[in-house]
Amino acid sequence: MRERLPEYLKRPIIDTDKTRTVRKILKTKCLNTVCENARCPNKNECYTKNTATFLIMGNNCTRNCRYCNISCAKPEPLDLDEPRHVAEAVEALGLKYAVITSVTRDDLSDGGAEHFANCIKEIRRLSPETKIEILTPDFKGDKTALDTIIEAAPEVFNHNIETVKALFKVARPQGDYGCSLKVLDYVKKNSNIVTKSGLMVGLGESEEQIQETLEDLHSVGCDIVTIGQYIQPSKQHLPVAKYYSFEEFEALKNLALNAGIKHFQIGPLVRSSYRASELL
């Protein structure tokens, strides 16, 4: 039986002129958002602020992470007009800060790195003052793909570690903990781009394991870390082992400080791109 969701993790449905405007622009441009696809609890709050995290390269992922609500299925062909459509949506929404993420595309030779770069270039063309954060897959650690990202020069490069080392293969069977750290390390050592990562709690990790992960992220120079509560999307996904209290989230902030992490966003409903511009 699924444990009942605590009241503090529930968000009301909000339908205003602003949220309708955001949805209309996204629909007109045929764009996906991780807000919708991953059932983000902060979706309506962000929409009221004219913000959304764009999900590029389709709705289907080539990996089957056991916490994620995005479908693992044969991916669609790349939409070569998508970078322009993303940039037009950023311009129409008047975004000062844009966040772009994607499904994992192991079927593409560069993992979609060039597509990310094209999105950045198009946003720069239409909205040169807009700051850009990208949340990417690991590109299998391919340095050529990472060089493509570095050359495009987003303000923030985000790659989520997602969980502690001991649970990594359970939650992300096709991923690799060490590879994720190496990706963050490579971008930090070869650019001036701010690096960022995040993890979920509630999968059965211990305090010591969280501390170890935070220390690992600090060791590769990760500038910003986010930590939030895992919420089970459906019965087919990993169950929640524990719902953390507000007091326990406050304790996690001390763990981050002890690990040397200076910039973080930690709380029950914190997600990778939640209030991202404020963090930067």
Secondary structure, DSSP 8 states (H G I E B T S, - for coil): ------GGG-------HHHHHHHHHHHHTT-EEHHHHTT-TTHHHHHHTT--EEEES-S-BSS--TT--S-BS------TTHHHHHHHHHHHHT-SEEEEEE---TTSTTTTHHHHHHHHHHHHHH-TT-EEEEE---GGG-HHHHHHHHHH--SEEE---BS-GGGHHHH-TT--HHHHHHHHHHHHHT---EEEEEEEE-SS--HHHHHHHHHHHHHTT--EEEEEE----STTS--------HHHHHHHHHHHHHTT--EEEESTT--TTTTHHHH-
